[in-house]
Amino acid sequence: MVSSGFRINRISLVFLLTLHSLVSSSPSVLAADKIGHDLSQVLSWLPPDTETIAVCSDFEIPSPATDEEEILIDLARLFRTFVTGFMAQEGDPRFNALYGMRVKHAVFGARGFQDPKGFGLSLYEGAHVTCFETDMTPDRDKLFDEMAKDASRTIQIGGTQVFNYEMTLERDTWTYWVAWPKPQFLIIATNKDYLSQLLDRMNSEDRLDTILPSLPENEYIDLESPIWAVRHYSKSNVEKDSTSPFAKERGGEDMVDSGAIGFVINLPKSQELEVQAIYLSKETGWINRIKEWLPGDLFETQPKFEQSEKDGVHVLETSFEPIKDPDDYQIISHFLLWQIGLGVHL
C-alpha cells in the first residue's frame, strides 16, 4: 500500500506521533466557475457524511516509483498517488494502460477512518474518483477484461457494473470495488455502501450541492491550487481512529483537542512555497504548543506561522518553503497525511 520510500524509522515515528498529538453541517455550493464543472459535479456525488476530501487537478497518472526514485522529495506525486487510488502504489498490472494518461481532476472522499490491526495505512470507507481528459472507453474495455479474470465477484449497483476483489496487507484485508460508470470517470472504492451512495447521487436527476461545509475550513481552501485537501473532524468513529484529535489513544485526556474543527492542506503553484497547512480549533492551547514545538533543530526546513482568530475560531497557518532535506520530507509528508486520516502506522 505504501511505498518503502515513505517509511520512517521508529525515532522519527515517535516524533511524528507526538507532533500530531500537539496539532491535532450546512451544505454550501462551490461555484463551478471557480473549480470547473467536472470537479463541482464529482464533489456533489460524495456522500454528505464524507469527512476528508482531497483533490488533484491537471496531471498525468504517476507510474510506480522505482527503487532509485523512492527517495524523491515530491509532495505533489505523493498526493496524486493517494488521491487516484491504489493504481499508482503497487504497480498493479491491471492498471498499466492508465499510467501516463492525462487527468483533469482526481477526487478522494473518505469517512470512518480506522487504525489497522498492526502496521500499515489507516483503513477507511471511501472512493477515489478519476476524471480523465478524454473518453477512455477502449482502455476501460481492456481494464474490464483484466478485472474479470480475478474478481471475487461482479455485481450491478445502480445499473453500473462493479468488480469486487480483496487484498491482504499486513494483518488487514482490504476490499475494493472498481467501477467505470461514465466514459471519462473511473472509481476505485473501499466500501460498497459508500460506492452505492456515490452512484445514487451521480445518477440523481436532482440538483445536488457540493458537500464542503460552510464552516471556517472553506475560506482557507485555495481552489486555484492544483492540489488541496480538507478534513472536517468527526466524532463518529473516535474510538477506532488515532488520527482524530478527539482520540484518547493519542496519549490520554491531556492529548485531546476537544475544540478541534478541521485541517486544510494547499500545495500551491508557487515555486517559493512547498505547502501550506492550516489547523482550526476553538481552543488556543494546542496552537500555542505547535508554535513552541514545531520549529527547532529537527527541521532544516523551518516553518512560518500566521495566527488569527475569527468568530471564536482560532486558526494557525503553517507554511513551508521548498523541502530539500529527505528527513524533513519524510516527517512532514507523514504528518500531512496523518492529519487527513491517512495515518501510516509502524
N, C-alpha and C positions, 0 to 999 in steps of 0.2 A: 504493500500500500504506500509506504513512504520510502523514497529513495534513500540509499545509505548515505548519500551526500548530505542529508539533513539530520543525521544522527549527532548527538552531542554527548560528551562524557558526563558521568554522573555528578561531578562537581558543578559543571555548568548547569545541569538539570536542576540541582538543588537551588542554585541561584535563580534560575528561571521561575521555578515554582514559588520561591519567596517573593520575587519581583511581582509575579502575577497576584499574589495574595495582597500585596500592598496597593495595587492599582484597581486591584479589582474589587381598546383604542378606537380612537376615532379615525375613520378612513380619510385619506387625502389623495386627490388626483394629481399626479405629476404631469405637467403639460407635455404633450407629445412633441411640441416644437423644441423642447429643451433636451429630451433624451432620445427622440426618434420614435416613430410609430411602432416599429417591431419590438423595441425594448419596452415601451409602455404596455404593449399588448402582452408580452411574456410576464411582466411584473403583475399584471392584473389576473393572470392564471394562478398565481401562487395562493395556497390556502390562507385564510385570514389569520390563523394562529402561527404562521411562519415566524420564527424568532430571528434567524440570520439570513441576510440577503447579501450576495456578493456578485459583482458584475465586472466583466472584462469585455472590451469592445475593440474591434478593428485589429485583428491579429491572425496569425497562422497557427493551426493546431501544432503544438510543440511535440516533437518526437521524443522518445525516451532518452534520457541522458546517458551518455557513455561513461565509462569509468573515469576518463580524462576530464569530462565535463561536470562531474558530480560536485566539484568544489566551486563551481562558478557562483559568483555573487550576483544573483539576478532575481530580485523580488518579483518582477513582472512575470517571469517564466514560472516561478513557484506558484503564484496566484492563478495563472492561466491553467496550470496543471491541475490544481484542485477544483477550480470552477468548472472546467469542462468534464470532469469526472475521471474515472479510473482508466480511460483510454490512453492517457499520456503518462501513467505512472508505472505500469508494469510491462509495457511493451506487448500488450495483448494482441496477438496476430489477427484477431477478428477485426481490429480497427486500423490495420496497416494502410488501407486505401485512403484513410482520412488524414494521415499525417501530412502537414503542409497545406491543407485546404484553408482557404480564407474564411474567416468567421466575422460576421457582422456584430453579433453580440452573443455572449455566453452568460447564463444566469444560474447561480446556485441558491437554492432556498432550502432551509432545514429547520427542524424543531426537534424536541425530545432528545437532546444530547445525553449520552450515557457513557460512563467510563468503561473501557474494555475489561475483560476478566483478568488480563495480565498486561503484557506490553502491547503497544500499538496505538493506532489512532482512535479517538473518541468515536463511538457509534452514533448514528443519528437517523431520524426519519426525514428524508428529503429527496430532492431531484436536481439533476444537472441538465439544463436545457441549453442546447447549442443551436443558434440560428446562423446557418451558412449564407454566404453571399449569393450563391447560385442554387438552382434546382439540383438536388443531389440524388434524383431518382435512380440513375444507373448504379451509383455507389450503394444506395440503400438496398437494391436488389442483391448485390454481392454480399453485403453485410448480413442480410436476412438468411441467405443460403448458409453462411458460416454459423450464424447463431442457431439455426435449426438443427445443426449436427450434434450439438452437445447441450442444448437447452433442457432443463429439467422438465419443463412443460411449456406449451404455447397456449395462450388464452386470448380472449377478446375482452377489452374493457372499453365501454362506450363506443363500440364499433372499431376500435383500434387494435391491431394485432400486437401482442406483447409477449416477449420472450423472457422466461424466468430461469435464472441459474444461480448457483451458490459457489462461494469460495471461502475456504478456511484460512484465516490469517492469525497466526499465533494461536490463542485459545478461543477465538471468536469465529462464528460463521456469519459471513456477510451474504445477504440476499439481494440480487439485482433484478430489476425489471427494466427491459430495454424496449423502447417504442420509437417509431418514426411516424407520427400522426400526420405530418404535412411534409411536402417535398423538401422544404428548407430546414425543418426542425427535427433534431434528434434529442431524445430524452433518455437519460440513464437515472433510474430511481432506486432508492434503497428500501422503500417501503410501499407496499401495494396500496394501502389506504391513502397515502399521500399522493401517489400517482393517480388514483381514481378521482380524488378531489381536483387535482390539477386538470385532468382531461375533461371532467364535468364542466369546469369553469371555462376551459378552452372552447368547448362545444356549445356553451350557453349563448343564446340569442340576446340575452340582456346585456346592457352596458355595465361593465364591472369596473370598479375603482381599483387602482393600484393599492397594495396593502401597506405601503410605507406609512407609518402613523404620523399624524400631525402633532408630534411631540418634539422636544428640543433636538433630537438627533437629525431631523430632516434638514434644518438650516445649515448643518455642518457637513453635509454630503456635497462634495464637489462633483456635480453632474457632468462637468466638462472633462473630468479626469478619465483616462482610458480604463482605469481600474479603481473601483471603490467597493467598500463593504460596510454594512451596518448590522449591529446586533442590538435588539431591544430586549433587555434581560427579562426573562420569565421566571416565575417562582413555581411553575407547574411540575418541574422534574428535578428539583434541587437535590434531593437525597441521592440521586444517581449520577449527578453531574458535578465533578470537582472543578470544572472550568467556570462555574457560575459564581459570581461574587457573593451570593447568598449561601453558599455551601459551607457547612461546618467542617467538612472533610478537608478543607484547605488548611486547618490548623486550630480549629476551635472557635468559640464565640468571638474572641478578640480579633480574628482574622476575617470576619464577615463584614461586608459593607452593606448595611441594611438600607442605605439610601441610593444604591446603585440604580442607574437608569439605562444607560446604553453606552455603546462604544462604536466609533466610526473610524474607518481607515480610508485614506485617499492616497493614491500613487499618481501624482500629477505629471504632466508632460515636461515640466521644468527640469533642466539639467542641473540646476542648483539645489534641488530638493529631492531627496530619495523617497521619503514617506512622511505622511502626517497622521498622527494617531490622536484621537480625541475621546476623552473619558468624561462622562456626565454623571453627576451624583447629587443627591440632596444634602450630602454631608461633606464637610471640608477636611476631615481628619485624614482620609486616605489620599486626597490630593496633596496635602502638605507633606505627607510621608513620601510620596512619589518624588517630589522635588528634592527631598533630602537624600534619598537612596539611589535614584537613577544615575545622576552624574557621579563621577569619581574615576578611580584608576582602572576600573574594569573595562570601560569603553574607550577605544581610540576615537570612535565617532561620538562626539559629545552632543547631547540633545539640547534643543532650545525650547523653553517653556513660555506659554502665554496663558495666564489665568484670568477668568472672568466670572461674573455672576449675573443671572437674568431670571427674574420671576422665581427666586428661590432655588434655581438650578445652578450648581457650581460646575464650571467647565475648565478642564485643563487640556490645552492643545500642545502636543509634543511633536516637534519637527526634527527630523534627522537629515543632515546633508548626505551626499552620496557615500555609501558604505563601502569601504575598501578593505577592512580587516576581516578575515574569514571568521574569527571567533565572534566578533560583533554581529556578523551576518547570521551565524547560527543561532545566537541568543535572541536577537531582535526578530528574526523570521518566526521562530517558535513562539515567541511571546505574542506576536500579532495573530498567528493562527489560533493560539490558545484563547485569546480574548473573544474570538468569534465562534468559539465552541469546538474548534478542531484541535483539541489537545493531543500532543504526542506524549504517550506515557511510556517511560523507560524504567 
